[in-house]
Amino acid sequence: ARKFQVGDFTVVRIRETELLDFAPEAIFPQWDPASLRSESGGSDAGVFDLAGRNLILSTHAWLVKTPRHTILVDTGIGNGKARKVPAFDRLHTPFLDRLREAGTPPDDIDYVLLTHLHTDHVGWNTQFENGKWLPTFRNARYVFSQKEYEALDASHRAGADSRGFFEDSIEPVVAAGQALLAGPGPVSFIDGLVFHSTPGHSMDH
């Protein structure tokens, strides 16, 4: 796990999986293969497969320890979840074991901070137990965008959203009373951390 010290915060990268077969065009619609010059190291070795001409994408979480709180930023794809994207479908990874190896069992997480509500950032919010999806981090408050939540909720109610992650990864957290919705930023819920709205990748990233 990669570890960083930022002031009195410790930040550790908790790996979930790597996705090796994403065509650049899937992420960058105006991709020009000629823009990558391998001889000059046109990209990090860790993010581009020169032989296969594909992107290498990592899904992971950031474990942040402050003097007062233990925080998880984003929760990856999750295990056993039906997804239309084959690379995301019904994964089985030792993500929680890696979290424990970093010294933090799931029940020690105080806050889960979700940068945005996309499939590959909310998956470990929940686990399937006793026939239903339940919050993985039982003692945590889950903080995420009110604007994005309301848009997904409306889409789901209208039957327009078929991606599945709202039902299995967002709704159970709200139903458990563990959600804390972030309004227009900047917003601070935790000492030393501030939410700033940076829309673009998503509606209210």
C-alpha positions as semicolon CSV with decimal commas, in nm:
position;residue;x (nm);y (nm);z (nm)
1;A;0,000;0,000;0,000
2;R;0,126;0,347;-0,085
3;K;0,146;0,573;0,219
4;F;0,172;0,950;0,245
5;Q;0,199;1,198;0,529
6;V;0,009;1,524;0,484
7;G;0,057;1,741;0,792
8;D;-0,080;1,533;1,078
9;F;-0,293;1,321;0,840
10;T;-0,177;0,978;0,724
11;V;-0,308;0,869;0,383
12;V;-0,285;0,508;0,262
13;R;-0,394;0,374;-0,077
14;I;-0,602;0,057;-0,040
15;R;-0,601;-0,130;-0,371
16;E;-0,910;-0,305;-0,502
17;T;-0,827;-0,412;-0,859
18;E;-0,665;-0,307;-1,185
19;L;-0,854;-0,296;-1,513
20;L;-0,619;-0,372;-1,801
21;D;-0,827;-0,362;-2,117
22;F;-0,983;-0,018;-2,143
23;A;-0,941;0,139;-2,486
24;P;-0,834;0,506;-2,453
25;E;-1,126;0,605;-2,676
26;A;-1,369;0,483;-2,407
27;I;-1,240;0,749;-2,168
28;F;-1,114;1,019;-2,406
29;P;-1,352;1,056;-2,706
30;Q;-1,102;1,271;-2,897
31;W;-0,810;1,037;-2,834
32;D;-0,532;1,057;-3,093
33;P;-0,290;0,760;-3,078
34;A;-0,016;0,976;-3,223
35;S;-0,029;1,194;-2,913
36;L;0,143;0,924;-2,711
37;R;0,515;0,919;-2,777
38;S;0,655;0,609;-2,611
39;E;1,014;0,710;-2,676
40;S;0,971;1,018;-2,459
41;G;0,774;0,847;-2,185
42;G;0,451;1,011;-2,297
43;S;0,261;0,853;-2,008
44;D;0,328;0,690;-1,673
45;A;0,429;0,327;-1,718
46;G;0,158;0,243;-1,468
47;V;-0,132;0,390;-1,663
48;F;-0,075;0,281;-2,023
49;D;-0,001;-0,057;-2,177
50;L;0,214;0,036;-2,476
51;A;0,201;-0,314;-2,627
52;G;-0,175;-0,353;-2,599
53;R;-0,247;0,017;-2,657
54;N;-0,487;0,013;-2,362
55;L;-0,528;0,217;-2,048
56;I;-0,452;0,058;-1,712
57;L;-0,708;0,179;-1,461
58;S;-0,685;0,128;-1,087
59;T;-0,978;0,112;-0,851
60;H;-0,885;0,181;-0,492
61;A;-0,980;0,372;-0,180
62;W;-0,786;0,620;0,029
63;L;-0,766;0,548;0,401
64;V;-0,714;0,875;0,587
65;K;-0,624;0,884;0,955
66;T;-0,648;1,216;1,135
67;P;-0,580;1,281;1,504
68;R;-0,955;1,239;1,564
69;H;-1,106;1,033;1,284
70;T;-1,055;0,735;1,053
71;I;-1,191;0,808;0,705
72;L;-1,232;0,613;0,382
73;V;-1,246;0,815;0,060
74;D;-1,444;0,629;-0,210
75;T;-1,514;0,256;-0,195
76;G;-1,440;0,108;-0,537
77;I;-1,656;-0,142;-0,727
78;G;-1,742;-0,390;-0,453
79;N;-1,784;-0,768;-0,455
80;G;-2,065;-0,972;-0,604
81;K;-2,250;-0,685;-0,768
82;A;-2,425;-0,732;-1,102
83;R;-2,292;-0,472;-1,344
84;K;-2,333;-0,420;-1,717
85;V;-1,963;-0,337;-1,760
86;P;-1,793;-0,681;-1,773
87;A;-1,482;-0,557;-1,590
88;F;-1,703;-0,450;-1,296
89;D;-1,940;-0,748;-1,291
90;R;-1,951;-0,970;-0,979
91;L;-1,597;-0,907;-0,861
92;H;-1,434;-1,108;-0,587
93;T;-1,140;-0,917;-0,439
94;P;-0,974;-0,917;-0,093
95;F;-1,035;-0,544;-0,050
96;L;-1,150;-0,567;0,314
97;D;-0,853;-0,789;0,398
98;R;-0,622;-0,522;0,258
99;L;-0,800;-0,263;0,469
100;R;-0,742;-0,478;0,779
101;E;-0,377;-0,528;0,679
102;A;-0,346;-0,148;0,684
103;G;-0,453;-0,163;1,050
104;T;-0,819;-0,069;1,006
105;P;-1,108;-0,316;1,034
106;P;-1,433;-0,195;0,872
107;D;-1,599;-0,114;1,205
108;D;-1,323;0,139;1,282
109;I;-1,421;0,369;0,993
110;D;-1,585;0,690;1,122
111;Y;-1,665;0,851;0,785
112;V;-1,693;0,732;0,426
113;L;-1,648;1,027;0,191
114;L;-1,773;0,972;-0,165
115;T;-1,627;1,209;-0,421
116;H;-1,912;1,127;-0,660
117;L;-2,180;0,867;-0,717
118;H;-2,046;0,642;-0,992
119;T;-2,040;0,260;-0,993
120;D;-1,666;0,233;-0,936
121;H;-1,664;0,468;-0,636
122;V;-1,951;0,338;-0,421
123;G;-1,937;-0,042;-0,442
124;W;-1,798;-0,131;-0,101
125;N;-2,057;0,092;0,066
126;T;-2,252;-0,231;0,117
127;Q;-2,219;-0,608;0,141
128;F;-2,479;-0,880;0,082
129;E;-2,576;-1,030;0,416
130;N;-2,883;-1,225;0,524
131;G;-3,046;-1,181;0,186
132;K;-3,001;-0,805;0,149
133;W;-2,746;-0,531;0,093
134;L;-2,630;-0,375;0,421
135;P;-2,373;-0,102;0,499
136;T;-2,020;-0,244;0,515
137;F;-1,899;0,027;0,753
138;R;-2,155;-0,006;1,030
139;N;-2,025;0,275;1,251
140;A;-1,959;0,529;0,974
141;R;-2,144;0,829;0,841
142;Y;-2,146;0,821;0,461
143;V;-2,103;1,172;0,317
144;F;-2,198;1,243;-0,045
145;S;-2,352;1,503;-0,274
146;Q;-2,715;1,588;-0,210
147;K;-2,752;1,707;-0,571
148;E;-2,623;1,380;-0,716
149;Y;-2,830;1,173;-0,474
150;E;-3,152;1,358;-0,558
151;A;-3,088;1,324;-0,933
152;L;-3,025;0,949;-0,904
153;D;-3,324;0,903;-0,676
154;A;-3,554;1,082;-0,923
155;S;-3,415;0,880;-1,213
156;H;-3,462;0,556;-1,020
157;R;-3,819;0,642;-0,925
158;A;-3,894;0,719;-1,288
159;G;-3,753;0,382;-1,392
160;A;-3,488;0,548;-1,605
161;D;-3,175;0,427;-1,423
162;S;-3,083;0,064;-1,485
163;R;-2,720;0,063;-1,373
164;G;-2,803;-0,102;-1,041
165;F;-2,560;0,072;-0,808
166;F;-2,821;0,310;-0,666
167;E;-3,030;0,018;-0,541
168;D;-2,749;-0,192;-0,396
169;S;-2,493;0,067;-0,289
170;I;-2,671;0,397;-0,213
171;E;-3,027;0,326;-0,102
172;P;-2,926;0,080;0,175
173;V;-2,700;0,344;0,332
174;V;-2,980;0,600;0,328
175;A;-3,229;0,345;0,464
176;A;-2,991;0,265;0,751
177;G;-2,983;0,633;0,850
178;Q;-2,608;0,657;0,788
179;A;-2,612;0,910;0,502
180;L;-2,503;1,271;0,547
181;L;-2,579;1,475;0,235
182;A;-2,348;1,755;0,130
183;G;-2,515;2,068;-0,006
184;P;-2,352;2,330;-0,228
185;G;-1,986;2,370;-0,130
186;P;-1,752;2,450;0,011
187;V;-1,879;2,237;0,301
188;S;-1,686;2,109;0,602
189;F;-1,811;1,815;0,808
190;I;-1,477;1,706;0,953
191;D;-1,194;1,909;1,102
192;G;-0,934;1,981;0,835
193;L;-1,134;1,855;0,536
194;V;-1,353;2,065;0,305
195;F;-1,579;1,955;0,018
196;H;-1,536;2,171;-0,293
197;S;-1,770;2,130;-0,591
198;T;-1,576;2,042;-0,908
199;P;-1,848;1,935;-1,157
200;G;-1,753;1,789;-1,491
201;H;-1,671;1,422;-1,450
202;S;-2,005;1,398;-1,273
203;M;-2,289;1,639;-1,198
204;D;-2,154;1,746;-0,858
205;H;-1,813;1,581;-0,826
